[in-house]
């Protein structure tokens, strides 16, 4: 499957698979770097209960992926238990594996500067303040409703309708 750039109504009519509960995030950029967007879709029991999206005229895909996770974490209270799904393995590994070590070393890494440091720090801080949140990777463009909704929101800036 590939990115389809569908409006939300078309995604809701076409897709139904995947996890029924969680917050799904996605970022887009075309070309990369260039204009981009981010999207967040919160499903409860398979129903879309909340969504957010935004646009940046000059960005990168990784910045939009991180911003989507930040916006997802801002949606929830500190004691909420939920899984935040991202199709960016880089972002998931950054927040689940690498950021703790970077923080211990004064936000430095052995291989050079940390790209998008301010967004990594913000996302990691939000994640640390929400101990009941898990951040997990989900495959992109597989027809899972939540991921397809997040993709639709992340690419909404390219369309005339949401």
N, C-alpha and C positions, 0 to 999 in steps of 0.2 A: 504494500500500500504506500501511497505517497501523500504529501501535503495537498489538500484539496481547496483550501481557502473558502470553506463553506460558511454561510451565515448560521447563527445559533439555531434558528428554527429548522434548518435542513439537517444539522447535526442531530438534534433531538429526534427528528423523524427517522433518521437513517440508522443510528447506532444505539446499542443497548448493553453491550458486553463489558466485561472488566469488573473491577471492584465497585460495589454499590455505595461505599462510604469512604470519604476522604476528601482532601483538598488537592486538586490537580493544578499543576503550574506548567507554563510554557513560555518561551521567549522566541522571538523571530527577528530576523534582520535580512533585508534584501536591497542591494547586495550587502555583503558582510566584509568590512564595516559599511554602514550607511544608515538609512532610516530603519527603524524597528519598532517592535511592540512587545508587550507582555500581557499574559492572561492568567486569571485564577478562576477556577470553577469548584465550588464546594457541593458535593453530593452527599445526601443523607437518604438512605434507603432507595438509592437509584434516582432520586429527584434532585434537580438543581435548586438549591436553596439560597445561594449567594454567588455573585460573580463580580469580578472587577477586571478592568483592562486599562492600558495606557500606551502612550506612543512617545518616541523620542526621534527627532529628525536626524540625529547624528550619533550612532551608537554601534555596539557589536552584539552578536548573538549571545555571548556569554554574559554581558552586562544585563541583557533583557531576561535571561534565565535566572540570574541572581535576584534581579528586582522582582520578578514574579514570586520567588520564594519569600522574599522580604514582605511583600504585600500579603501573601497567604498567612504568614506568621502574625502580622498585624491584625488580621481578621479575628483572631481567637484570643480568649482570655488565657492568662498564665497557667490556669489549672485544667484547661481543656485537653482531653485525650483524643488525639486524632493522628492519622497518617497524612503527611504531605507528600504527594507523589510528584516527581520531576522526571522528565525524559532526558535530562542532562546528567549523565554519569559523572562528568567533571564536577558539577555543583554538588551532587550527592556525596561524592568522595571528599570534596573540599570540606564540607560541613560535618561529615561523620568521621572522617579519619585524619585529615591533615591540619585543620584549623587549630586544634588543641595544641599540637606541637609548635605551630607557628606562633601562637599566643605565648607559650612558655619561653620561646626564644626571642621575644620582643617583636613579634610579627615579622620575622625574617625566615627565609628558607635557604637551604644550602645552594640551590641551583639559581639563585638570583632573586630579583624582586618578585613580590606576589602581585600578579595582575589583578586589577579591580579591587585593591586592598580595602578601600572604604566600604564597598558593598559586601565583601567577605566578612569584615569586622561587624557590620550591622547585622547581617544574616546570622552570623555565629552568636552574637550577643542575644538576639531575639530567641534563637533556638535554645541557648543555655537558660534563659528565663522561663522557658516552657518545657519543664522536664517530662511531661507526659506526651510530648510530640515526637513522633518518629518521622524521619525523612527517608523515603525509599525511592529507588529507581523504578521506572515503568517504561516499557518499550514504546517508542513513538510510532504513530501511524499504523496501529494494529487493529483499529476499529473499536478500541475501548472507549466507551462513552465519555468518561471523565477527561481522558487525554485528548480526545477529539474536540471536546468543548473548550478546553484550555487553549488548544491550537487555534480554534476559531476566534477566540478572544484575542490571542496574541497577533493574529493577522488581520484583525478588524480594521486597522488603520489603512489597509490596502483596498477596502471595500467602501461602498457608499452606504451600506446598511449593516447593522450589528448582526 
